């Protein structure tokens, strides 16, 4: 197995709801085909409907492979995180990139544990959405000091994860989606 593939299989952060809340389909993506393959594609309401599906991805397998790999949408085909790009370019080693992945996975797992401690057990939703819902629920009024303390820990954990993601995983779009 190539180092790049090993890194992606150790990671999965772009598919498991850690880095992204949803995947937007582009003009060249076949929404009907993706729906037939089991992705819960939804269309926004508006003049120009936008097709998208939520994260964590329904096609993500336990071993962090994609069961729709050959038919995956443009965004999924073209995304490479910053750590992968840096390792491919030789600016960091694949071992260093793997350490960053492990660090990010630990931070994401800490966020998940804290969310569960606050009553959010909806593992089929992205971390950002879960944090937002939990924030709204707790800010609506709780006198429970223990919950407030856990929420403070959660807020810090989310902040630390976001800083790491911004610095080591997110990239600027370098390619344009295909034309219709």
N, C-alpha and C positions, 0 to 999 in steps of 0.2 A: 504494500500500500504506500502511495506517495505521501510525503510529509504534509502537503497541503490537504489531502483527503483525511489524513489522520487528525490534523488540527480541526477541521470542520466537524468530524465525527466526535471529537472530544468536546465540542462546543455546543452548537445548536441554539445559541442565544438569539440568532436572527429568526428562528422559527418557533421558539418555545414561549413567546410572549414577554421575554425579558427586554429586548431592544425595541420591538415594534408592537403596536396595538393592532395593526391591520396591514393587509397587503392590498394595494390599489391595482386593479387590472388596467392594462394599457390597450391601445387600439388593436394590436396584433394578437392579444390573448383571446382565447375562445372560452367565454364564460360558460356557455352551455356544456362544452366538453368537460370543463373543470367541475361543474355541478354534477355531471353524470359520473364523474370519478370520485365523488364524495365530498368535495369542498363546499361549504355552506356559503356560496356566493350570494351577496345581497346587492341590490341597486338602490342608490340614494334617490330621494325625491328631489325633483328640480327639473329645470329646463333641459339640462344635459345630465342625464343620470350617470353616476359613476359606479362601476362595479367594483366590489371589494369583498374580502373575506377576513374574518377575525383571526387573531393570534391568541393562544397557541394554535399552530396549524394542525388541522385535522389529518393531514398527510404525514406528520412527523411520527416516526416509529420510535419505539423504546431505545433502539440502538443509535438514535439520532440520524438515521437515514430517512430519505423521502420516498414514500411509496408511489409518488407521482413524478419522480425525477425527470423522466423523458418528456412529460407534458407540462412541467411546471411553468408558471407565468414568467413574463419578461423580468419583472423586478427580482424574482427568485433566481433566475438564470444569470443575471448580471451582477447581483450584489456580492461584493467581497468586502469583508470588514477591514478596517485599517491595519489590524495586527496581521492578518493574512497577507495583505498587500506588502507590508513592511518585510515580512519573512520571505515572500517570493522575490522581492527586490534585493534581498541580502542585507538589508539595513538592520535587521535583528535576526536572531536564529529562530528556527522552529521551536526549539526548546524554550526560549524566552517567550515566544508567542503562546505556547502551551501553558506556561506559568501565568500569563495574563488571563487566559481563558479560565484556568482553575480559580484564580482570584475572583474573577467576575461571577463564576458559578457559585462560589461560596457566598458572595455578597447577595446574589439573587436568592439563594436558598435561605439566607438569614431574613430577607424581606418576606419570603413565603411563610417562614415559621412565625414571624411577628404578626402577619396578617391572620394566620390561623388562630393565634392567641387572642386576637381581637374579634374572632367570630367569623371571619371571611374564609370560607373553605371552598370557594368556587375556583377550583384549579383550572377550569376551562376558560378562564378569562385572562387577559394580559395583565401583567403586574401594574402597569400604569393605570389601567381602568380600575383594578381592585383597590389600589391605593387611593385613588380619587373618591371612589364610593365609600371607603372606610373613613376617609377624612370628612366627607360631608355628613356621614352618620354621626361621627363623634363630635363634630363641631356644632351639630344641631342640639347638643346638650347632654352631657353626661356628668354626673357628680361622682362617678367612680374614679377615685384617685389612682387605683392600680391600672385601669384602662388608660388614663391620661399618661401615666409613666411609660406604659408599653407603646402608646402612640408616639411619644417623644422619641423613644428608641427606634420605632419604625421610620419616623421622619428622617432621622439621622442616617439610618441604613439606606433608605431610598436615595438620599442626597449623595452618599458615598458611592452607591452603584451608578447613579447618573454621571457623577464626575469621571469615574473610570470609563464608563461607556463612551462619554463624549471625547475623552482623551485617547482611548485605545481601540475603539470599535466603530464609531460612526465615521462616515466619509461624506464628502461632498459629491453630488451627482456628477459623473463624468461623461455619461452617455445619454443620449436622447432616446426616448422610447420609439419603437417603430411607428411609422405612419400607417393610417388605416388603409 
